[in-house]
Amino acid sequence: MTIAIPNRALSSGIGTLQYAAPEQRYQKSYNCLVDIYSAGFVIFEAFYPLGDLGDRIRHFEIIRKKEKLPLDFQPALSEYCEKEKALRVTETIESMIKYDPILRPTGEIFFKRKLIVISSATYSTGKLFSSI
C-alpha cells in the first residue's frame, strides 16, 4: 500500500541522477517508491567501497541493468554482520532496486517484516544491522 498525500505534488527535476529511479529518469509519473529505489543505492554504497564518480556510475549502471548487486557484496558485508544477515540485507537491497516500482517493498512492508531495522544501539555500537 502506497501512502498518498492528497493535494500535494511530488517534486520534479530535483535530486541526484545516479540515485534516481527509472520512472524519475524517464519522466514518468511516480510515487514514494522512488525513495525506496534511491535508498537501496545509498545502503549499497555505504557498505561497498567505490572509487571516484566514474567508478560509482559504472557500478550503478551495471546494477540497474541486472537488478543484482556485485557478487562480492555479500562477503564484503560480512565485515559488519553474520552471513545470514548479509544475505538478508543483499536480498532486501535487490528488492529495493527493482526497475518496476510495483516489485519494490513499501515503507510499511519494511517495518512489518523488519527488513532493515536501525535501532538506537546502532549509533553507540556502530552495528547498523544488529537488529535484523
N, C-alpha and C positions, 0 to 999 in steps of 0.2 A: 504494500500500500504506500503510495507516494503522498506525502502531506503537501497540500496546495494552500497557498495563502491568497484568498480572494482579493481582487482589485489591486494586485501588486505585480508588476512586471519584473522578470528576471533581467539581469544585466546583459548587455550585448557588446561584443568587441573589447571586453576587458579581461585581463589575465595573461598568463604566460603560455605561449603557443605550445611549448613542449609538454605541458600538463593538460592541455585542452582535450576534452572528449571529442570523439568523431562528430557527434551532432553539433558541437560548437564550431569545430574546424570547418565543417561544410555548411554552416549557417542554416541548419535545420532547426525546427522547434525542439526545445529541450526542457527538462525539469531538474530537480535537485540531484538526480542520479549522475549528473556531470561532475558533481563534487565527489561522489564515491569513486569515479574513474580517476580523477586527479589525485585523490588521497592514496589510491593504490600505487601510483608512481612515486609519490612522496615517501611512503613507507618503504617501498623497494629501495629508493635512493638512500634512505637513512642507514640501511644495512649492507649496501653493496657499493664498495668504493669505485667511483668513476673518476676519470682524469679530467680533462678540460671539457669545454662546451661541446666540441666535436665528438668526443667520446660519449657524452651523455646523449646527444642527438642520435648517433649510430645505434646505441643500445636501445633507446626508447623506440626507434623506428622498427627494429627487429622485434621487440616485444609487442608492439602494436600489431604487426602483421601476423605473428604466430599466436598471440594471446597467451604466451607462456614466458616464464622468467628464464634467465640463463641456467643451464644445468648445474653450474657451480654455486648458485644462490643458496640452496639449502645447506650445503656444507659450510658456507661462509656464515650463515645464520646460526649454526650450531655453536658459534663462539658466544652467543647471547642466551641460548636456551637449549633444552634437550631435543633430540632427534624428532620425537613425536610432535613437539610443539613447532619445530621448524617446518615440518610437513604441513601442519595445520595452517601456519602463517602463510606458507607458499600457496597453498590452495585458496586461502582467503584472498590474498592479493590477486591471484589469477582470476578469481571470480569478479573482483572489482574492476579489472581492466578489460572486460568483455566489450567487443565492438558494439554489440546490440545492448542498449540500455535495459531492456526487459530482462536480460540474463544477469544483471548486476544486483547484488543484495542492497536492500534499502537500509537506512539507518536503524529503523525499527528491527529489522532482522539481525543486525549486528548485536543489538542489546539483548534480544530474546535468546539468540543462540550463543551469545557470549563469544563471538568470532574473534574479536580482539578486545581485551579488557585492559585498560590502563588504570591502575589504582594509585592512590596517594603514595603507596610504598614505592612506586616506580621512581619517584623523584629522590627518595632517600637512598634506595639501593642501587639505582641505575639499571634494574632489570625490567625492561619495558614489558616483556611478555610473561612476567611471573605469575599472572593470574589466568592464563589461558587454560 
